[in-house]
Amino acid sequence: MPARRPLCLGVLLLLLPLAGALGHGDPAGPGEAAEGPGEAAEGPGSGRAWLRFRDLREPLRKAGDLFLRSWALFSCRVWPETCSLDEEAPTGPLAWSLPLLGRQYLDILTTWFCRFQDCCDHGDCRVSNNFTGLRSDLSVRLHGQHVARELVLTTVRGYLELPRPDKALALSFHGWSGTGKNFVARLLAENLYRDGLKSDCVKVFITLFHFPHPKYVDLYKAQLTDQVRRTQERCHQALFIFDEAEKLHPGLLEALGPHLERQAPERRAESPRAIFLFLSNLGGNAINEVVRGLLKAGRSREEITMEHLEARLRAEIVASTDSGFGRSRLVEEELVDSFVPFLPLEARHVRLCARDALLSQGLPCTDEALDEIAKMMVYVPKEEPLFSSQGCKSVSQRINYFLP
């Protein structure tokens, strides 16, 4: 609470011009005539000083009330859990509504404060849902993934704009390593939450790190269920990211099922929004074969659509013997809303990743440097090298050769 005192003083100082404006104007009351020139020469014993003070009392009272009301509005935005503002504003000369400029100024002040610390005790106040920024990031910073870009943007935005969604949104990202699955998950966190991956409403689970020992699966199930439940109680919009999802124990996949089921109509209003992302290399070979076949047939990469990929991708996910993901209830009961394919990256996409990495570190970006980095990567298949075997994953390490 001590931090609120300087803010209170700051708001008061910022409102002083407004308070001064209330005191300007005709000093006489609405029904009183102004003093004549002859009365101005009267001495202090005439009571004129008291009359002036009496005339100032009302503007000062209004200025004080306006400040208190403005501070209450600001406090309710920043600390909603302690808000004591009446639901209905009292009527009166000011009607307790700030002018447009005042409301805009209050918005700016609140935004500035929220850049430095949480505005409340939970993560909801940090939700931004910046769809314009998300579209820009997916278009400019993500390379070679036009199918994933449109599918993710359309699906996520459509879900978050629903007034009462009937279930959590579950997206499963599939493709080779380095094609952008983790990158897109990070972009989602950065544009849906002001604190990005550090938000209390974003939870990241890496299978081999968080759930390394199969013999402790019962303990992991209890911990995971509790973590999901507590996060959804804390946040009206939560994001859960599961990296290496193909390695999740079947028991953990089963434990997630109830969180992805459709809700009864009477429970939809109270159910918080939640997005579950499953990141997996599963299905990468099927995606690559389809893309390679279409390219050899003379199709351009940009002509490839979800219709070309969906059937083969689903078939490989279900048929995989190395993972239980395809045989889990998440897939069998269609609790996963969309399988998002990430296409294999070509040399031209590696060059774009290298350009971004060089510029981000303030290094000179020349065609020679980009070509050199692209040549360092391994391309497959051997008989017709088309795709980077690691996508853009090791590009950031490659640019170390160009450090001064």
N, C-alpha and C positions, 0 to 999 in steps of 0.2 A: 503493500500500500504506500510506502514512502515515495515511490516513484510517481505517484499521482499528484503529489503536492506541486512539484515544478510544472507539471502539465496543466494543473488548475490555474497557476499563476500565468502560464503562457497563454491559455485561452482567454483569461481576463484581459491581458494586455492587448490581445488581438481584437477583443470586442470593444476596447475603449473608444475607437473612432465611431463605432455605431452608437455607443452610449452618448458620445458627444453630439452626434447628429440629433439624438432625441432631445437634447437640451437646447438646440438652436431653434431659432424662430421667434415668434412674438412672445415676449415675456409676460404679457397680460393674459388673463384667462379668456376663454372663449366669449364670455358675455361682458367683459370689462373693457373700458376704454383705456388707451395708453396714456401715460402721464404726459402732461403738457410741458413746454419749455420752462415755464415759470416754476414748476414743482421740482425741476432737476436741481435747483440751487439750494434746496432746503438742506439744513444740517443733519448730522447723524442722529440728533435727538428727535427727529420727526418720525421715526419708526420706519423709514424707507428701507433700511437694511433688512429689517424683519420681513417686510413685504417681499423683497427680492428672494430671501431664503425660502419663504413660504411658496413662492412661485416655482422654485427649483426643486422642491421636495418631490413633486409628482414625476417630472422627468427622471430624477435620480432613482426613484423607486422603480420606474419602468425599466431603466437601464440595469438596475440590480436584478430585477426579476428576469430580464432577458438573458443576463449572464448565467443565472442559476439554471434557467431552462436549457440554454445552450450546453452548459456543462453536463446536465442530466442526459441530454441527447447524445453527447460525445461518450459519456460513461456507458450508456446502454449499448453503444456500438462496440466499444472496446472491451468492456467487462459485462456482457449480457447476463451472467449468472447473478450479479448483484443489482440488476436493474430494478429500480423502484418507480419508474415512470408510470403515471396513470395511463390506463388504456385510452381514456378519452381526455383530450386536452381541455382545460377550462376555457370557457368563452370569455371574452373581454376585448378591450380596445385593440390588443395585438393579435388576438385569436391564437396566440402561441404558435404561429407558423413562421418559420424563417423565410425571408425573401430568397429568390432563386440564387443570388450571389452568395448568401449565407450558407445555403445548403451545399453549394458547390465547394465553398471554402471548408465546410465541415467534412465533406468527402475527402478533400485533399489532405486535411490534417489527420483524419483517421487512417488513410492509406499510408501516410508517412510514418505514423507511429507503428503500424502493423509490420513495417519492413524490418523493425529492430527486435520485436518480441511478439509472442503470441498475444492475441487480443482477448483470449478467454482460456478457460481451463481445459478445453478439448480442441480437437483438430478441425472441427467444422468451420471455424472462422478462417481457416487457412485454405479452404477449397477455392480454386480460381476458375476451373473449367474454361480455360482460354482456348476455344476452338479455332480462333483465327491464328493464334500462335502455333497450335498443333498442325494445322494445315500447312502453314509456312515451313515449319521444321521438317515435316514429312516430305515436302516438295523440294526443299533446298538442301537439307542435310542428309537425307536418306537416298542412296544411289542404287539404281537398277531394280527397284521393287515397286513398280507401278500397281501391281495387283494387290499387294499387302497394303500399300498406302491408301488406296481408295476403300478397301474393305474395312480396315481398322478405323479410319476417320468416320465413315458412314455408320458403322455399327456402334461405335462408342458414343458418338454424338446422338444418334437416334435413341439409344438406351437412356442416356442421362437427361434427355428432354422429355421422356415419358412422365406423365403426372404420377402414375402408380404402376410401376413395372411389376409383373407377376412372378419374376424370378431374378436371381443374380445373373449377370452377363458372364459367360465363360467363353474365352477365346483360346484356341490352341495354335501356337506358332510352330511351324515345321519348316525345316530346311537345313542345309549343311552349316557347319560351324563358320562364323564370320560373315554371314549374309545379312545380319542386322536385327536379329530377334531381340537380343538384349538391348540394343540401341533403341529400338522402337518402344520397348517397355520403359526405358528411361525417359524417352520423350513424352510418353503418356504421363508419367509421374510428374515431370517438370511442368507440363501444361495444365494438368488437372489440379495440382496442389502448389501453393506458393513455396513450400519447402522441398518440393521434389521428392527424391528417395528418402530424405531425412524426415519427412512428415510422419507424425504419429499415426496417420491413417493409411500409410503405405507399409506393407510388410513383405519382405523378400525372403524366400526360402530356397536354399541351394541343397539339393537332395543329399549329396555325399558329405556335405558339411553339417547340416542340421539333423539329418537322419542316417548316420553312417552305419549303425549296427542293427541288422535285422532282428536280433534277439531282443532288442528293446522296443519293438514296434508298438507294443501296448502302451508303453510310457510315452512314445512319440505321438500316438493317437490322442491320448488325453491332453498332452501339451498343445498339439495343433488345434484340436477342437476348442480348447480354452482360449487360445490366442485369437482365433477367428471370432469367437463369441464376444470376447472383451473388446476387440477392435470395433466390431459392429455396434456394440453398446455405446462406445465412445464417439464414434463417427457416423453420421448419417450417410456418408459416402466413403467406402473403403476400397482399397486396391491391394490385391494379393497376387504376388508374382512367384511362380514355382519354376526355378531353373533346373534343367536336367530332369524334366518331368517324366521322361521315359524310364527313369531309374527309381521312381517312387514305389515303395512297397505297396502291394495290392491292398493291404489293410489301411494304409493312409488314404489311398484313392477312395476306398469304401467310406472312410470317415468324412470325406469331403462331400459325399453324395447329398446328405440332407441339406447342406448349405446351398446347393444348386437346384434343388427341386422347386417346382412351381408352388406358389403360395395360394391358399384359398382366398377368394375375393374379400372376405371380412378381415384378413390379416395383412392385406397389401398396404394399407395406409400406415401401419406401424412398422413394416419391414424396411430396414435401411437399404440403400442402394449399395451394391458390391460388384466389383469387377474382378474376376479370376483369370489370370494369364498363365497358361502352361507352355513353357518353352522347351522344345525338343528337337533333336536331330532326326528323330523318327520320320520316315517318309521322304527324307532328302534325296535318296537314290531315285525314287519314282518321279519326283519333281524334275530332277536333272535329265532323266531319260525322255520325259515328255518335251521339255524345252529343247533338248538337243535334236529330237526328231522333227519338231516344228521348224527349227532353224535350218536344218538340212533340206526340208521341203520347200524352202524359199520364203517362209513367213518371217516377218520382222519381230523382234522381241516385244515391241510395244503392242503387237496384235494378240499376244497371248492373254487369255482371259481365264477366269475361275472355272468356266465350263470345260476348258481343256484339261484342267488339273484335278478337279475335285474327286472324280471317280477313282482315278489311279492312286491318289493320295490316301483316300479312305481305305482302299483295298490293302495297301501296304501297311497302314497303321493296324488294321484288324488282324492281318496275317502274320505280323511280327511275332517270332518266338523268343526274342531277346527282351521283350518288355511285356508287362501286364497291362499297360495303358489301354491298348486297343480292345482288351477283353474286360475292362472294368465297366461298372455300371454307368460311369460318366459318358462312355461312348455307346454302350449297348442301349441305354435308355435315352439317348440323345440329349443329355444334360449339357453337353458342349454345344454352344450355339453356332460357332463357325470354326472351321479348320483353315488357318491362314497360311498359304504357301509363300515361302521366301525363295526366290529364284537364284540359281547359281550366278556368281558374278564373273564378268569377263574382264579382260585387261583394261578396257576403257573405264570400267567402274573402279578398278584398283587405282588408276591414275587420279580419279576424282577424290578417292579417300586419301591418297597421298597428298594431293593439293590441300585438302582441308587440314591435314595433320601438320604440314609445313607452315601454313599460314597461322594456325593456332599457336605455334611456338615462335612466330616472328622470323622464320627462316626464309631465305630467298626461294621463290617457287619458279623454277625454270623448266622448260620442256625436257631438257637433258636430265634434270633430277627426277622428274616424273617418270620418264622412260626407264631410267636406271632402277628405280624402286619397283616398277612393274615387272622388269626382267628378273628381279630377285625372287619372285613368287613362283610356285610350282603349279603347272597347269595340267589338267586332265581332260579327256583320256590321252594316253601317250600317243596313240595313232593319229589323233586329231585334237591337239591341245586347245580347248575352248574356255574352260572354266578354272578359276583359281581354286585350288584344293582347300585353301583356308579362307577364302573370301578376302575380306579386308582385315582379318583378325590380327595379323602380325605387322601391319603397315606401320604402326606407331613405333615398333622396335626397329624397323628398317631405316627410319629417318635418322636414327642415331649416327649413321655413317656420314651424315651431311652436317653434323654439328660442327661449328667452327673450333 
